Every structure is written in structure tokens, then in C-alpha cells.
Amino acid sequence: MSTEQPWRRVYTALRQDIDQERLRPGDQITSTRALAEEHGVAPMTVRRALAELQNLGVAAPTHGVGWFVTTPPEPEPDLADRVDRLEREVRELRERLDLEHDSTVA
């Protein structure tokens, strides 16, 4: 028997289907009721799993129709990448200021 929380089991199964492209952006996710029966959980448990997918930006509900896989958002750059980009921008700005300063002095 799994010690994983029921909503997490449903979430993990859906996330694997999305990650392995068995479900792709635009695909409709199986109904809440069918997922509840498939996983032996309450519909509220399935809704919790779907809410987690929505929080990640990989699923969204359409009122009266159901849930659909969405295109995941671009990942945030990690801190080192952000620092590198900012350092490049600062260097470029300094070079531009030096050029402007040199042209006004001459």
C-alpha cells in the first residue's frame, strides 16, 4: 500500500501522462468522475490534483466542458543566469557611457 497522499497519486499519474506526452497541450483530461473511479478516490481528491496542475500552468479548466492540458510556461532562469545577464547589461551600459563621454570631451 502506498503512503503517498491520494491526491498526490492522481497528480503524479496525470503529470507523467503530460511529461511523457500521452497528454499534450490542447488535449482534454479525463473527466473528474472517471479519474476518481479509476484511482479509487473521491472527486474532490481529483480536483485537488487538477488544481496543483493548474498552479504549475500545465492544465486549465474550461467551464462546462472540462480540464485541458495547456502549454507549460517557460522556466524561470536560475539565479546564476540572471546574474550573468545583468552583468552583461551593466558592461554594455558602461561601454555606452564611456563612448558618449569620450565623444562629448573631444
N, C-alpha and C positions, 0 to 999 in steps of 0.2 A: 504494500500500500504506500502511495506517495505521501510525503509530508508537505508537499507543495500546496499552497492555498488553491482552492478550486478555481477562483477567477484567474489565477496565475497560470494554471494548466491550460485553460481556454485561450488566454492571451498568448502563451508560448506556442500552442498549436497554430493559431492564426498568424502569428509573427513568422513562424517557419514557412507557412504557405506563401506569405508575402516575400520573405527573403529568398526563397527558392523559386520564386516566380511562378508558383502554381496559381497564385492570385496576382494579377497585375493591375497597374493603375487603370481605373475605369471599370474593373470587374466588380460585380455585386457580390457581397459577402452573404453566405448562407443566412437565412432568417434566424432571428434570436431564438425563436421557439425550436427550430430544428437543431441549432447548436446546443441548446440546453438539453434536448433529448439525447443528442449524440454524445455529449460529455457527462450526462447524468447529473446535471446541476440545475438550479433554478434560473429562470430567465433574467432575474436581477443580477445573478453572478455573471452571465454572459454580457449584460450591459456594462458591468464594471470593466470587463476585459476590453470591450469595444471603446469605452471611454479612455482607457490607457492608450489604445492605438490612436485615438483621436488626439490625445495630448502630444503624441510623438509626431503627428502630422502625416500618418500613413493610412488613415481611414477617416471617413466623414459620413454623417447621416444625411439622407435626403428625406424630408418629412413626407410620410405617407408611402414611401417607396422602399426604403431600407438603407443599409450601410454599403458604402463603396470604398474600394481601395483608392487612395489618392497618390499623387506623385510626392515622394518624400522631400522635405526641404533640404536645401544644400547644407552640408555640415558646417558648423562654425569653425573658422580657422583656430588652430590651437594657439596658445599664448606665444610660443616661440615664433610662429609665422606672423602673428600680428606685430610683435616687436620688430622683426626683420623688416616688415613693410613700412612701419613708422620710421625706422632708422633710415631707410632709403629715401622716404619723403623728406625727412629733415635734411639729408645730404643734398638732395636736389634743390630744396629751397635755399640752403646756404650758398650753393653754387650760383643760383639765380641772383641772390642778393649781392654776392661778390661781383658778378658781371655788371649788374646795374650800378653798383658803387663805383667800379672801375670806369664805366662809361661817363658818369657824372663828374668824376675827378679829372678826367682827361680833357 
